[in-house]
Amino acid sequence: MSTSGLDFSFFLLLLSKTPISPLLALLVVVLSFVFLSPGGLAWAFYRAIPGPPGFVRALSGTAAHRALAKLSRSFQAVDLMAFSVGFTRFIVASQPDTAKEILASPAFADRPIKESAYELLFHRAMGFAPFGEYWRNLRRISATHMFSPRRISASGEYRRLVGSNMVREVQDLMGKDGEVELKKVLHFGSLNNVMMSVFGKSFDFGKGEGLELEELVSEGYELLGMFNWSDHLPLFGLLDLQGVRRRCKKLVAKEMIFRGTDTVAILLEWIMARMVLHPDIQSKAQAEIAAVVGSSRLVTDSDIANLPYLQSIVKETLRVHPPGPLLSWARLAIHNVQVGDHFIPAGTTAMVNMWAITHDECIWSEPNEFKPERFMLEDISILGSDLRLAPFGSGRRVCPGKAMALATVHLWLAQLLQSFKWVPSEKEPDLSECLKMSLEMKNPLVCRAVPMY
């Protein structure tokens, strides 16, 4: 019997020996049933799915992916676990088959709209728009004009230029400070890459418009990633106690752009932290680049297909440090549906804990070890067909920019490794995590870059 079950039994025994009015006793029993039911308050009147009673606060922390994984194991609910956050019903899958069933189902074609996303007009954006003709048109436009193979290829020269600019920035910072805080370099480069792709304009992010834009984007990410109790408790929604609505209304009037500017930078920072911590892996990747490209020219997009070990490093980082460990945004059941043997009512929010899947020792050998070689032995797709590793999601709501993101990460990583040997600064990289909108390094990577030539 679970701990909550023992507590409830003890409570009923105590209640039976305490003088109390029948009406109050009935009220206490009803409230106890509601709050101690598997899955908590929001699941009290539905068929039980394993899960913790009461309100789960895991999503309000900075390691929700780890907290939910631990709860799923403790309640023996890795396949599917139910829980409540305020009056919101949640399910979370931490196993590939159940994850695929959710992500591939037309019943989960929508996304829940957080207050911040709605206030920042993201309910009109492709990532959040309700499933239907409007969403299909957005998807068609993006596939044709933004993320088609032809468009990705056409933007290759500008990607290479941005990478070269980042290399020069690293050189300047090394000359000035003797070390590099890589997060800023990567973030500015990524933001410029998106701005040029969308608006045909680049910025100097150290001053003027560029600095202002970077601050706007940073605040937007903070608001979108913040856990907001107003999304789950009506009273909090009326009062706006966390000030999310007020901040969003002020921000929405200014020029805004978000997605695509964080994931690439965050992923590359994790990769470079691993390169500093694993010099043998870094050296092997640099030897591969030298063998394919040589030292007389700079690496280009066309070289990436001949750099399988470099691609394996990216895959292994996506496995160990997925930028979206809960696949960034959840799905919403638009009608009643069965998931496995469980009935899921309409309006339920469904999540996939990709971090739990990629760290499951029943799925991955030595899951906590950083071993790119595992992908040299087995070619695993990361584009959504294999739910053992689907960092970009799967199904209708799979990330439309996944090919563009990978092309950018591969090229910039190759440029950084071709240009420098990356070594620790005074302290080795700290791999502590902080889950905001994406899974970031808690402490920015500070290291030294030694020129290769």
C-alpha angles and dihedrals in degrees: 000000000000122000091250089053091053091047091051093049091050090048092053091048090052091046092053091057096046122086106243138150116262092238093052090045090053091049092050092049092048092048091046090051091050097047099036097046116118107270093022135248099334091053097043096109098040133082108282120266114183113266146113120295124234124022118331113219096185094108092058092060131081094247103046092146092058094042093051091046090053092048092049091054095044092052092042087239103127091132093052133346129187124211141159133232105188105307094336118110115220136184124187128195120206098175128076100236095050090042090055091048090056099041094045095046119103086214089073097047096123134067126224110249114229116211091247092052091049094047091048089052092249090136084078094050122096093247093059107021114119116262109267143081095317091052092045091053092051090049092049093050093049093047092050104037107022113028106022117128089248093054092046090051092046092054093051096098093053091047088053090049092051089049091051090050090053090051089054091047090053090051091051093048091048090052092048104038106011089236140055132232093208099191094074093047092051095043095051091046092050093047092050090049091055094043091054092046093050105029104016091237134112130201142208100234095196094073149008120002092357093057092047092049092049090053091050093051092047092052091046091054090048092053095045092048097044118108104239119196089201087075091063110025118054094209091056088049091058094048101040088212093175093049094233095134093048093050093045093052089053094047100044092069092066131072110286139188127158128151117079093028098082110032097061093047094045093048092048091050090054090047093051091047087056091048090055092047094045108043091169091060091045092051092049091052092048091050089052091051091048092050094050102035105022124206100281097076141028123259117262138189091267091063096057095081088060094052104077095157091054089051089050090055089055092049093048091050090050087052098047098033108023108186088217103038091171090037088263097262130036131230127244125221106235092191140006112294143169119240107189106312093336129100112225115194123219114271094038117138112228124201134185116212099213091172090059091050094049091049097047110119089205088064104030130040111236092353095187094055121091103232117156088178090077088074092049088059096045125027104221120182114230096189097092107278095097112052092198084082118011106144092164094050127242141248126027094340098047112140106273093205097055096112092048091048093051093047089053096045093047094049097044092045090051091049093050093047093045091052104041147025105228117218136167122275118215091312131034117247115281111226095199112138134224118189112210118138085325133014103271134179106265091219116036116247112260115183144138127262116208114196113248094211 
